[in-house]
Amino acid sequence: MRVKKVLLVDDSPTDQLVVIRILASQNFDIVTAGNGEEAIEKAKRESPDCILMDVVMPGINGFQATRALAKDPATKDIPVIILSSKGQQTDKIWGERQGAKGYLVKPVSESDLISKLEEL
């Protein structure tokens, strides 16, 4: 599947801007959300091809949102890639157990991010 529309979920405007610049340079359509609740709602409404999910956010965190998306028939087929500053192996394993299809650690390089999106 060619990823065209990406839902970027991050509560940090600075981190959002970094990823938006990378995605925009590759002509992706970008939708943003600032927390897990908003991510779940926008995933259902926008039907993105992929979701880039931060972990540490207020309210529903990225692991919880990923699990909710993976269990919902309306969103279960949208691949989620965790994009987090939490880089321990246990975090990566836990992210995959919640339903994530990949895990990237911030700060992410443009080549790593684009490669991961092309794998989908």
Rosetta blueprint (number, residue, H / E / L):
1 M L
2 R L
3 V L
4 K L
5 K E
6 V E
7 L E
8 L E
9 V E
10 D L
11 D L
12 S L
13 P H
14 T H
15 D H
16 Q H
17 L H
18 V H
19 V H
20 I H
21 R H
22 I H
23 L H
24 A H
25 S H
26 Q L
27 N L
28 F L
29 D E
30 I E
31 V E
32 T E
33 A E
34 G L
35 N L
36 G H
37 E H
38 E H
39 A H
40 I H
41 E H
42 K H
43 A H
44 K H
45 R H
46 E H
47 S L
48 P L
49 D L
50 C E
51 I E
52 L E
53 M E
54 D L
55 V L
56 V L
57 M L
58 P L
59 G L
60 I L
61 N L
62 G H
63 F H
64 Q H
65 A H
66 T H
67 R H
68 A H
69 L H
70 A H
71 K H
72 D L
73 P L
74 A L
75 T L
76 K L
77 D L
78 I L
79 P L
80 V E
81 I E
82 I E
83 L E
84 S E
85 S L
86 K L
87 G L
88 Q L
89 Q H
90 T H
91 D H
92 K H
93 I H
94 W H
95 G H
96 E H
97 R H
98 Q L
99 G L
100 A L
101 K L
102 G E
103 Y E
104 L E
105 V E
106 K L
107 P L
108 V L
109 S L
110 E H
111 S H
112 D H
113 L H
114 I H
115 S H
116 K H
117 L H
118 E H
119 E H
120 L L
